[in-house]
């Protein structure tokens, strides 16, 4: 699955929601690439893009 909710991604990755929010706020994780805000207001994380970021393949 390409997109996971913030809660599910946090649970599965071991990253805290606060750490994820900090990456978003600092602009390290870019909107529409690493994460999106759905019409219902929920945050979804692009698992593939984050994996590439972790591996240093995607800035």
Order of alpha helices (4+ residues) and beta strands (2+ residues): beta-alpha-alpha-beta-beta-alpha
